[in-house]
């Protein structure tokens, strides 16, 4: 589904910053490029306020819960358990866009951005939010981790910012897009295939010994 401001060209980088989670909540769903391309969580929720977009989604098969409503109100009322990951992709601040005019039927005022930022800072779970560089976001989320990358937009290339209330993940929910470029992803894919073949060709006990050693590295050094 093509959608203005969609993440069709950048979903891989966003997914590569997602730690493991049991519930995935994507606010301001739009075309849902991130939700559609990531490994599903146990429970997946997409929130969208625009009825026209809801209607487009309703015509497709969905393996997630689609909610028509306001993102802020949903987040205020949701019963968080701590194992959720919330990804927010609100309409970007108009004064940060290359062409400073409305793109959506439901744009966000500065006041609405402030309200959203205030709410996500209180959530007892992992949160990430996309946007362009702005003083409002940098000041409001000054203690959040940031990740920047170049991505295509309606009018060429732009620097996307991703704010997260957690540090760089050391474990991912979805490893399929690991690597900043197609070439790096292909190299990693081939490396994994070679290692799997080597492991499969080993005697069972040797393979088990190596797997145990790998697990010990994953768990970190013993104290």
Helices and strands as residue ranges (DSSP letters): H 11-15, E 23-27, H 33-37, E 43-48, H 51-58, E 65-68, H 71-77, E 84-88, G 94-96, H 110-120, E 126-131, H 135-140, E 145-153, E 156-164, H 182-201, H 204-219
